[in-house]
């Protein structure tokens, strides 16, 4: 009987400790949020002197698009070459 009581108290301790751990985890996540200070807000603002350097995004997008088109052209050319060789091989077999 003492063993049974001991087992249930151990289970209840484990359950309560896991619930406490979950509660403390949720509370710790909430407690660490603080408002940004003046320095952090100033650092996150957009700097007008850096605006001229943001134009590279359009050129990168264009370069990616050109690369995609070239990839498609090369793959299509390879497929066409494979098709032509297969057709020529079939014609050579028929002539023999």
PyMOL commands that set and color helices and strands:
alter all, ss='L'
color gray80, all
select helices_A, chain A and resi 2-31+38-44+48-95
alter helices_A, ss='H'
color red, helices_A
deselect
rebuild
show_as cartoon
